[in-house]
Amino acid sequence: MYVEERQQAIATLVGQLGRVSVTELAERFDVTAETVRRDLAALDRMGLVRRVHGGAMPAGALTALELGTTEREHSRSPEKDRIAKAALEFLPPSGGSVLFDAGTTTGRVAALLPADRELVTVTNSLPIATRLSGHPGAQVHLLGGRVRGLTQAAVGPQTLRALGELRVDVAFIGTNALTVGHGLSTPDTDEGAVKHAMIATAHRVVVVTDSSKLGREDFVRFATLDDIDVLVTDSDVPAPVRNELEQFGTDVVIA
């Protein structure tokens, strides 16, 4: 196979699978890892793939646009509903405490809290706090701070100070992107800092995100996979991505 043919085949494969490692490509095309790295560098310069740590992903996989809550609420709704139902397994018993990160999937988990479950709830999300306020057994704590209009989430020094004083049983965290190499990431530095602080305050961290976020990387990393306990996602997750996560040791629950 000529160099140009191999590079075109690599670009096609990355587009089909979403993310491919250098090792996989070297084995598939029977070349050295160094040859694959040179191919990926060339494809990256041409804009055909995006080089990432340990491999490559489609050129458009690096998220550049952050959607608001309205757009995200109607995106992949059936998958998010299934994820939320599966995530209920990880709720603490009555008398426990739970933290909800801002987001449409975390909001669905909050909406499904059993009516007979008495919980101390904490969130930085205005929509989630409003939703929880009608729950008969929820004691609702809304974190203060500057509210980002795009996500309706409190962020900033005041939010971080409040989180630094807390300890909760379970935190449900959302993410804009997730890969093994880059970890969990988001477009906004302030939201990333809050998510990082939320993870630090929880005994158990459950990430809820639909499969479209997997295999993608965003601007600000707020956690590594070592920082989370469970990932709940939907069945559309590409097999190579799921295998990579499981090989890393991540507890993946498919809704």
C-alpha positions as CSV (number, residue, x, y, z in Angstrom):
1,M,0.0,0.0,0.0
2,Y,1.3,3.4,-1.0
3,V,1.7,6.1,1.7
4,E,-1.2,8.2,0.2
5,E,-3.4,5.1,0.1
6,R,-2.7,4.2,3.7
7,Q,-3.3,7.8,4.9
8,Q,-6.6,7.9,3.1
9,A,-7.6,4.5,4.6
10,I,-6.6,5.8,8.1
11,A,-8.7,9.0,7.6
12,T,-11.7,6.9,6.5
13,L,-11.3,4.5,9.5
14,V,-11.1,7.4,12.0
15,G,-14.2,8.9,10.5
16,Q,-16.1,5.6,10.9
17,L,-14.9,4.7,14.4
18,G,-14.7,8.1,16.0
19,R,-11.4,7.5,17.7
20,V,-8.5,5.2,16.9
21,S,-5.3,4.6,18.8
22,V,-1.8,4.5,17.3
23,T,-1.4,0.9,18.4
24,E,-4.6,-0.2,16.6
25,L,-3.6,1.6,13.4
26,A,-0.1,0.1,13.5
27,E,-1.5,-3.4,13.8
28,R,-4.2,-2.9,11.2
29,F,-1.8,-1.6,8.5
30,D,1.2,-3.6,9.6
31,V,3.5,-0.6,10.1
32,T,5.4,0.8,13.0
33,A,3.9,3.2,15.5
34,E,6.3,5.9,14.3
35,T,5.0,5.5,10.8
36,V,1.4,5.9,12.0
37,R,2.4,9.1,13.9
38,R,3.9,10.6,10.8
39,D,0.7,9.7,8.9
40,L,-1.5,11.3,11.5
41,A,0.7,14.4,11.6
42,A,0.2,14.7,7.8
43,L,-3.5,14.1,8.0
44,D,-3.8,16.6,10.8
45,R,-2.1,19.3,8.7
46,M,-4.5,18.6,5.9
47,G,-7.4,19.0,8.3
48,L,-8.6,15.4,7.8
49,V,-8.2,14.1,11.3
50,R,-7.4,15.7,14.7
51,R,-4.4,14.3,16.5
52,V,-4.9,13.5,20.2
53,H,-2.9,11.8,22.9
54,G,-2.3,8.2,21.8
55,G,-4.2,8.4,18.5
56,A,-6.6,10.4,16.4
57,M,-10.3,11.4,16.1
58,P,-12.4,13.1,13.4
59,A,-11.4,16.7,12.6
60,G,-14.7,18.0,13.8
61,A,-14.6,16.2,17.1
62,L,-13.0,19.1,19.0
63,T,-16.0,20.9,20.3
64,A,-16.0,24.6,19.5
65,L,-19.6,25.7,20.1
66,E,-21.4,25.6,23.4
67,L,-25.1,25.2,23.2
68,G,-27.6,26.8,25.6
69,T,-30.0,24.9,27.8
70,T,-32.9,25.3,25.4
71,E,-31.0,23.7,22.5
72,R,-29.5,20.9,24.7
73,E,-32.9,20.1,26.3
74,H,-34.3,18.9,23.0
75,S,-31.1,17.1,21.8
76,R,-31.1,13.3,22.2
77,S,-34.0,13.4,24.6
78,P,-34.9,9.7,24.6
79,E,-31.3,8.8,25.3
80,K,-31.1,11.3,28.2
81,D,-34.3,9.9,29.7
82,R,-32.9,6.4,29.7
83,I,-29.6,7.6,31.2
84,A,-31.5,9.4,34.0
85,K,-33.5,6.3,34.9
86,A,-30.4,4.1,35.0
87,A,-28.6,6.7,37.2
88,L,-31.3,6.5,39.9
89,E,-29.6,3.3,41.0
90,F,-26.8,5.4,42.4
91,L,-29.0,7.7,44.6
92,P,-28.2,7.6,48.3
93,P,-30.9,6.3,50.7
94,S,-33.2,8.6,52.6
95,G,-31.2,10.9,54.8
96,G,-28.3,11.1,52.3
97,S,-27.0,14.1,50.4
98,V,-26.8,14.5,46.6
99,L,-25.3,17.2,44.4
100,F,-26.6,18.0,40.9
101,D,-24.3,19.7,38.4
102,A,-26.0,22.0,36.0
103,G,-27.1,20.3,32.8
104,T,-30.1,18.8,31.0
105,T,-29.2,15.1,31.8
106,T,-28.5,15.8,35.4
107,G,-31.8,17.8,35.5
108,R,-33.6,14.7,34.3
109,V,-32.1,12.7,37.1
110,A,-33.3,15.3,39.6
111,A,-36.8,15.2,38.1
112,L,-37.0,11.5,38.7
113,L,-36.2,11.5,42.4
114,P,-38.6,9.1,44.2
115,A,-41.3,11.0,46.1
116,D,-40.7,8.9,49.2
117,R,-36.9,9.6,49.3
118,E,-35.8,12.3,51.8
119,L,-32.6,13.9,50.6
120,V,-30.4,16.9,51.1
121,T,-29.9,18.3,47.6
122,V,-27.4,20.8,46.4
123,T,-27.1,22.4,42.9
124,N,-25.7,25.3,41.1
125,S,-28.5,25.2,38.5
126,L,-31.4,27.5,38.6
127,P,-33.7,25.2,36.6
128,I,-32.8,22.2,38.7
129,A,-33.3,24.0,42.0
130,T,-36.7,25.1,40.8
131,R,-37.6,21.6,39.8
132,L,-36.4,20.2,43.2
133,S,-38.3,22.8,45.1
134,G,-41.5,20.9,44.4
135,H,-40.2,17.6,45.7
136,P,-41.8,16.7,49.0
137,G,-38.7,15.1,50.5
138,A,-36.0,17.3,49.1
139,Q,-34.2,19.9,51.2
140,V,-32.9,22.2,48.5
141,H,-29.6,24.2,48.7
142,L,-28.9,26.5,45.7
143,L,-25.2,27.5,45.4
144,G,-24.7,31.2,45.0
145,G,-22.4,33.0,42.5
146,R,-22.5,34.6,39.1
147,V,-25.2,33.1,36.9
148,R,-24.1,32.2,33.3
149,G,-27.0,33.1,31.1
150,L,-26.1,30.4,28.6
151,T,-26.3,27.5,31.0
152,Q,-28.3,29.0,33.9
153,A,-25.5,27.8,36.2
154,A,-23.9,29.6,39.2
155,V,-20.1,29.9,38.8
156,G,-17.2,31.9,40.2
157,P,-15.4,32.4,43.5
158,Q,-18.5,32.4,45.6
159,T,-19.7,29.1,44.2
160,L,-16.2,27.5,44.7
161,R,-16.0,28.8,48.3
162,A,-19.4,27.2,49.1
163,L,-18.4,23.9,47.6
164,G,-15.2,23.9,49.5
165,E,-17.2,23.7,52.8
166,L,-19.4,20.8,51.7
167,R,-19.2,17.0,51.6
168,V,-22.0,15.0,49.8
169,D,-22.7,11.3,49.4
170,V,-23.1,11.4,45.6
171,A,-22.5,13.9,42.8
172,F,-24.2,13.7,39.4
173,I,-21.9,15.4,37.0
174,G,-22.4,16.3,33.3
175,T,-19.7,16.8,30.7
176,N,-19.5,18.4,27.3
177,A,-16.8,15.9,26.2
178,L,-15.0,12.8,27.4
179,T,-11.9,10.8,26.2
180,V,-9.5,8.5,28.0
181,G,-6.5,10.8,27.1
182,H,-8.0,14.2,27.8
183,G,-10.5,13.2,30.5
184,L,-13.7,15.2,31.0
185,S,-13.8,18.7,29.5
186,T,-16.0,21.7,28.9
187,P,-15.8,24.9,26.9
188,D,-15.9,27.4,29.8
189,T,-13.1,27.8,32.4
190,D,-15.5,28.9,35.2
191,E,-17.8,26.0,34.7
192,G,-14.8,23.7,34.6
193,A,-13.6,25.0,37.9
194,V,-17.0,24.4,39.5
195,K,-17.3,20.9,38.1
196,H,-13.8,20.1,39.5
197,A,-14.8,21.4,42.9
198,M,-18.0,19.4,42.8
199,I,-16.1,16.2,42.1
200,A,-13.8,16.9,45.0
201,T,-16.7,17.3,47.5
202,A,-18.3,14.0,46.7
203,H,-17.8,10.5,48.1
204,R,-19.1,9.0,44.9
205,V,-19.0,10.6,41.4
206,V,-21.5,9.5,38.8
207,V,-21.1,11.1,35.3
208,V,-24.3,11.1,33.2
209,T,-23.8,11.9,29.5
210,D,-25.2,10.8,26.2
211,S,-22.8,9.0,23.8
212,S,-22.4,11.9,21.5
213,K,-20.1,13.5,24.0
214,L,-17.8,10.4,24.1
215,G,-14.7,10.5,22.0
216,R,-14.7,14.3,21.9
217,E,-12.4,16.8,23.6
218,D,-13.2,20.3,24.7
219,F,-11.2,23.3,25.9
220,V,-10.9,22.9,29.6
221,R,-10.3,19.6,31.3
222,F,-11.9,19.4,34.8
223,A,-11.3,15.8,35.7
224,T,-9.6,12.6,34.6
225,L,-11.3,9.2,34.4
226,D,-9.5,8.3,37.7
227,D,-11.6,11.0,39.4
228,I,-15.0,9.4,38.6
229,D,-16.6,6.2,39.9
230,V,-19.3,5.5,37.3
231,L,-20.2,6.6,33.8
232,V,-23.8,6.2,32.7
233,T,-24.4,6.6,29.0
234,D,-26.6,5.2,26.2
235,S,-26.2,2.3,23.9
236,D,-25.1,4.3,20.9
237,V,-21.6,4.6,22.3
238,P,-19.1,3.4,19.6
239,A,-17.7,-0.1,20.4
240,P,-14.0,1.1,20.2
241,V,-14.7,4.0,22.6
242,R,-16.5,1.7,25.1
243,N,-13.7,-0.9,24.9
244,E,-11.1,1.8,25.5
245,L,-13.1,3.1,28.6
246,E,-13.5,-0.4,30.0
247,Q,-9.8,-1.3,29.4
248,F,-8.9,1.8,31.3
249,G,-11.0,0.5,34.2
250,T,-14.0,2.8,34.0
251,D,-17.3,1.4,35.3
252,V,-19.6,2.0,32.3
253,V,-23.4,1.6,32.6
254,I,-25.3,1.4,29.4
255,A,-28.8,2.7,29.6
